[in-house]
Amino acid sequence: MSQSSATPTPQQRNITLALYLPYAWTSSKFAPAGPWGPTSSQAFQIGLDSAAQLAVDEINNSSTGIHVSLIRFNSWDPIRPNPKAKYFSGGYSMLAAQKLVATHPEIAGVIGETFSSTTTYSGEVFSALKIPFCLPSQGSAIFSNKNKYPYVWRMVSGVAIQGSLFLKLLQTWGVTKVALITQDAGSGLSAGLSVISAFENSGIQLSVILRYTLPASTYKNMGFIMSELKRVDARYVIITSQNQDDPAFIYFRAFNQSLAGPGRVWFMNFSPSPTSGKFSDYGGINATQNLEGVVVLQTTPSYSQTAIEFTRRWLQLNQINNNSYPVVNGAPAANTPGSYDCVKTMVAGMMNFVANNASITSLSAPSIRSALIPSVFSNTAQSH
């Protein structure tokens, strides 16, 4: 391909992206633009969708002449036999990823998925098909393996750093022994493994390492975890998970057995949220005041000027649109900015690529799409 730094033609400026989310999980009343299913309302999914649409609208309304078409596709298609087994639907996610590409060969890239546990499967499919795949929220360390995921990149930091964060705090406090409870898959497991690695030869003993299968509320051996905490007299406990509900369930289960609360400290990488419907179910009417001795260390996006501006626009849109944009504690819900950044970064990278390769006529052509590896999208200026 010739290097010409040419101005993209109108045809080259038309980009079709797929937004690949578990739409079957979320109520239609919150996002009429998407193919939302009837099962439940999930602010996280709605936020990812709305943030991507916000980025698309900004690009399409700019003076660049770029037009982005957004295809929404349900990553839970085909519907699984057991809709509640959402965390371990990787096989179905692989089928859905293949169906997306077969149904929409015009896509130039994909944005989405939410859980690391399912993305490990769909990420392999998109990489095998050589389709750029941007992850807005997944933290598992596995996606740093570019031999396995050569076309996957993400807009949030991985969880590998969390172990060192817990270690530094506990060393500062002079703690010598701590118990670890970690989920057995996904980013929660990656965070747990980072704790094990960081604490090795640190002088702080992991008195017991316990794993649970999520969701914690249905894990049959939770009684064993409680008995082990009691056996080692755990005064300091670390929970690593990939959601806010599991830490709440485990903490309140321990609290009711005097294994959490006064005289004990529980560290978490996800904060139990009073805005979650399950929070009061697990903790009762005094849930908030009983959340005592909890320390949350969670990696979050930096407060850059771009992030501040995104938050300002998000809150403004939420006010204009009758609180339909998910907001938690005065900020966009969870990692919703990651979806916005995925769109902006993907489009900027593609336009830079086109400008330097004048012979390109369509970004969706397999021979062109296969050249769009993650390095194409690094250090892209999000000027549009």
C-alpha positions in Angstrom: 0.0 0.0 0.0 1.3 3.4 -0.9 2.1 6.0 1.8 0.5 9.2 0.7 -1.2 10.9 3.8 -4.1 11.5 1.5 -7.4 13.0 2.6 -10.0 10.1 3.0 -12.7 10.0 0.4 -16.4 10.0 1.3 -16.5 6.3 0.9 -13.5 5.8 3.2 -15.1 8.0 5.8 -18.1 5.7 6.2 -17.4 3.3 9.1 -19.6 0.6 10.4 -19.0 -0.6 14.0 -20.7 -3.3 16.0 -21.7 -2.8 19.6 -21.7 -6.3 21.0 -23.4 -6.4 24.5 -25.7 -8.8 26.4 -28.8 -6.8 25.4 -31.1 -9.7 26.4 -30.2 -8.9 30.0 -31.5 -5.4 30.1 -34.9 -3.8 30.2 -36.2 -2.0 27.1 -37.6 1.0 28.9 -34.1 2.4 29.6 -32.7 2.3 26.1 -35.3 2.4 23.3 -32.6 2.6 20.6 -31.2 -0.8 21.4 -32.5 -4.4 21.1 -32.9 -4.7 24.9 -34.6 -7.7 26.3 -37.2 -8.0 29.0 -35.3 -9.8 31.8 -33.9 -7.1 34.1 -32.5 -3.6 34.1 -28.7 -3.2 34.3 -27.3 0.3 34.5 -23.9 -1.0 33.4 -25.0 -2.3 30.1 -27.2 0.7 29.4 -24.3 3.0 30.2 -22.0 1.2 27.8 -24.6 1.5 25.0 -25.4 5.2 25.7 -21.7 6.1 25.9 -21.0 4.5 22.6 -24.0 6.3 21.0 -22.8 9.6 22.5 -19.4 9.2 20.8 -21.0 8.2 17.5 -23.3 11.3 17.6 -20.4 13.6 18.3 -18.4 12.2 15.3 -21.4 12.3 13.0 -22.2 15.8 13.9 -18.6 17.1 13.5 -17.2 18.8 10.5 -14.8 15.9 9.6 -17.3 14.3 7.1 -16.9 11.0 8.9 -20.0 9.0 9.4 -20.2 6.1 11.8 -23.0 3.5 11.6 -23.6 1.5 14.8 -25.0 -2.0 14.7 -26.2 -3.4 18.0 -25.9 -7.1 18.4 -26.9 -9.3 21.3 -23.9 -11.2 22.7 -26.4 -13.6 24.3 -27.7 -14.7 20.9 -28.5 -17.5 20.6 -30.3 -17.4 23.9 -28.8 -19.8 26.4 -30.8 -22.7 27.9 -30.3 -21.2 31.3 -30.5 -17.4 31.1 -29.4 -16.9 34.7 -26.0 -18.6 34.0 -24.8 -15.3 32.6 -21.2 -15.5 33.8 -20.3 -18.7 32.1 -21.9 -18.3 28.7 -18.6 -18.3 26.9 -19.6 -21.0 24.4 -22.7 -19.1 23.4 -20.7 -15.9 23.1 -18.5 -17.6 20.6 -21.5 -18.7 18.6 -22.9 -15.1 18.8 -19.6 -13.6 17.6 -19.6 -15.9 14.6 -23.2 -15.0 13.9 -22.5 -11.3 14.1 -19.7 -11.5 11.5 -21.8 -13.7 9.2 -24.8 -11.4 9.5 -22.9 -8.1 9.2 -19.8 -8.6 7.0 -19.7 -4.8 6.6 -18.4 -4.2 10.1 -14.9 -2.7 10.4 -14.6 -3.3 14.1 -16.4 -4.5 17.3 -16.8 -2.8 20.7 -18.2 -4.6 23.7 -18.7 -7.5 25.9 -18.7 -6.8 29.6 -17.5 -9.8 31.5 -13.9 -11.0 31.2 -15.1 -14.6 31.6 -17.2 -14.5 28.3 -14.8 -12.2 26.5 -12.1 -14.8 26.6 -14.1 -16.8 24.2 -15.5 -14.1 21.9 -12.1 -12.4 21.8 -10.6 -15.6 20.4 -13.3 -15.6 17.6 -12.8 -12.0 16.6 -9.0 -12.4 16.7 -9.2 -15.6 14.6 -11.4 -13.6 12.1 -8.9 -10.7 12.3 -11.5 -8.1 13.4 -10.5 -5.3 15.7 -12.2 -5.7 19.1 -12.1 -3.0 21.7 -13.0 -3.8 25.3 -14.6 -1.0 27.4 -14.5 -2.6 30.9 -12.7 -5.9 31.1 -9.8 -6.1 33.5 -8.5 -9.7 33.2 -4.8 -10.0 32.7 -5.3 -12.6 30.0 -6.1 -10.0 27.3 -2.5 -8.8 27.5 -1.5 -12.0 25.8 -1.2 -10.8 22.2 -0.3 -14.2 20.9 -3.8 -15.3 21.9 -5.6 -12.0 21.4 -3.8 -10.2 18.6 -6.8 -8.0 17.6 -8.0 -7.2 21.1 -7.3 -4.1 23.2 -9.0 -2.3 26.0 -9.7 1.1 27.5 -9.2 0.3 31.2 -6.2 -0.8 33.1 -5.8 -4.5 33.9 -6.2 -5.9 37.4 -2.7 -7.2 37.7 -1.7 -4.0 39.6 -4.3 -4.6 42.4 -2.2 -7.1 44.3 0.6 -4.6 44.7 -1.9 -1.9 45.9 -3.3 -4.2 48.6 0.3 -5.1 49.6 1.5 -1.5 50.0 -1.4 -0.6 52.2 -1.1 -3.7 54.5 2.6 -3.1 54.8 2.0 0.5 55.8 -0.4 -0.7 58.5 2.0 -3.4 59.7 -0.3 -6.3 59.0 1.4 -9.7 59.1 -1.5 -12.1 58.1 -4.5 -11.8 55.8 -7.1 -14.1 54.3 -7.9 -14.1 50.6 -11.3 -14.8 49.1 -11.4 -14.8 45.3 -13.8 -15.8 42.6 -12.6 -18.7 40.5 -12.8 -17.1 37.0 -12.5 -13.9 35.0 -11.1 -10.7 36.3 -11.9 -11.5 39.9 -9.5 -14.5 39.6 -6.9 -12.4 37.8 -7.0 -9.9 40.7 -6.8 -12.8 43.2 -3.7 -14.2 41.4 -2.1 -10.8 41.5 -2.6 -10.7 45.3 -1.0 -14.2 45.6 1.9 -13.1 43.4 2.5 -9.8 45.1 2.4 -11.2 48.6 4.9 -14.0 47.9 8.1 -13.4 50.0 6.6 -10.1 51.2 6.5 -11.0 54.9 2.7 -10.9 54.9 1.2 -14.4 55.2 -1.9 -15.4 53.3 -3.4 -17.5 56.1 -6.0 -19.1 53.8 -6.9 -18.8 50.1 -10.5 -19.5 49.3 -12.3 -19.5 46.0 -15.9 -19.3 45.2 -18.0 -19.7 42.0 -20.0 -16.7 41.1 -22.6 -15.5 41.8 -21.7 -15.8 45.4 -25.3 -15.9 46.5 -25.8 -19.3 45.0 -22.4 -20.8 45.8 -23.1 -24.0 47.7 -19.9 -24.1 49.8 -20.1 -20.6 51.2 -20.5 -22.2 54.7 -17.1 -23.7 54.3 -15.6 -20.3 53.5 -17.1 -18.9 56.6 -15.8 -21.8 58.7 -12.3 -21.3 57.3 -12.3 -17.6 58.2 -13.3 -18.6 61.7 -10.7 -21.3 61.9 -7.8 -18.9 61.0 -9.4 -16.1 63.1 -9.2 -13.8 60.0 -8.9 -10.2 61.2 -8.0 -8.9 57.8 -9.7 -10.3 54.7 -9.3 -9.5 51.0 -12.1 -10.2 48.5 -11.4 -10.0 44.7 -14.4 -10.1 42.4 -15.7 -8.7 39.1 -18.9 -7.1 40.4 -20.3 -5.3 43.4 -22.9 -7.8 44.5 -20.6 -10.7 45.4 -18.5 -8.7 48.0 -21.8 -7.5 49.5 -23.2 -11.0 49.9 -20.0 -12.4 51.3 -19.4 -9.5 53.7 -22.9 -9.5 55.1 -22.8 -13.3 55.4 -19.6 -12.9 57.5 -21.0 -10.0 59.4 -24.0 -12.1 60.6 -21.5 -14.6 62.0 -19.4 -11.9 63.7 -16.6 -12.5 61.1 -16.8 -8.9 59.8 -17.5 -5.6 61.4 -16.0 -4.1 64.5 -12.4 -5.2 65.1 -11.9 -6.5 61.6 -11.0 -5.0 58.2 -12.2 -6.2 54.8 -10.5 -5.1 51.7 -12.3 -5.2 48.3 -11.6 -4.4 44.7 -15.3 -3.7 44.1 -17.4 -1.6 46.5 -20.7 -2.9 47.7 -23.1 -0.3 46.4 -26.2 0.9 48.3 -27.7 1.7 44.9 -27.8 -2.0 44.0 -31.1 -3.7 44.5 -29.4 -6.6 46.1 -27.5 -4.6 48.7 -30.4 -4.3 51.1 -31.5 -7.9 50.3 -28.1 -9.1 51.6 -27.6 -6.6 54.4 -31.1 -5.8 55.7 -32.4 -2.5 56.7 -29.2 -1.6 58.5 -26.9 -2.6 55.6 -25.2 0.8 55.2 -24.4 1.3 58.9 -23.2 -2.3 59.2 -20.7 -1.8 56.3 -18.0 -1.2 58.9 -14.3 -1.6 58.4 -14.4 -1.9 54.6 -11.6 -0.6 52.5 -12.0 -0.4 48.7 -9.0 -0.2 46.4 -10.2 0.0 42.8 -8.4 1.1 39.7 -10.4 3.9 38.0 -9.9 6.1 34.9 -7.7 9.1 35.6 -9.3 12.5 36.1 -7.9 13.9 32.9 -9.5 16.8 31.2 -11.1 14.4 28.7 -12.6 12.4 31.5 -13.9 15.5 33.2 -15.5 16.8 30.0 -17.1 13.4 29.4 -18.6 13.4 32.9 -19.9 16.9 32.4 -21.7 16.0 29.2 -23.0 12.7 30.6 -24.6 14.5 33.6 -26.0 17.1 31.4 -27.6 14.5 29.1 -28.9 12.6 32.1 -30.7 15.8 33.4 -32.2 16.5 29.9 -33.3 13.0 29.4 -35.2 12.3 32.6 -32.4 10.5 34.4 -32.1 7.8 31.7 -28.2 8.0 31.7 -26.9 5.8 34.5 -25.2 7.8 37.3 -23.7 6.5 40.5 -22.4 8.8 43.2 -22.5 11.8 40.8 -20.5 10.1 38.0 -21.1 7.9 35.0 -21.9 4.4 36.1 -19.0 1.9 36.3 -16.7 1.9 33.3 -19.1 3.5 30.9 -16.5 6.0 29.6 -14.6 3.0 28.2 -17.3 2.5 25.6 -17.1 6.1 24.6 -13.3 5.9 24.3 -13.5 2.7 22.3 -15.5 4.4 19.6 -13.4 7.5 19.5 -10.1 5.6 19.5 -11.3 3.1 16.9 -12.5 5.7 14.5 -9.4 7.9 15.0 -7.1 5.0 14.3 -9.0 3.9 11.2 -8.9 7.4 9.8 -5.1 7.7 10.4 -4.7 4.3 8.7 -6.7 5.3 5.7 -4.9 8.6 5.4 -1.6 6.8 5.1 -2.9 4.1 2.7 -4.5 5.8 -0.3 -5.5 2.5 -2.0 -8.0 1.5 0.7 -11.6 1.7 -0.5 -13.4 -0.1 2.4 -12.3 -0.7 5.9 -14.5 -3.7 6.2 -12.7 -5.6 3.4 -11.0 -8.6 5.2 -7.6 -7.9 3.6 -7.7 -4.4 5.1 -9.4 -5.2 8.3 -6.7 -7.7 9.1 -4.1 -4.9 9.2 -5.9 -3.1 11.9 -4.0 -4.5 14.9 -4.0 -2.7 18.3 -0.9 -0.7 17.5 -3.0 1.2 14.8 -5.2 2.6 17.6 -2.5 3.5 20.1 -1.7 7.2 20.8 -4.6 8.3 18.6 -5.7 11.9 19.0 -9.4 12.0 19.9 -10.0 15.4 18.2 -13.4 14.4 16.8 
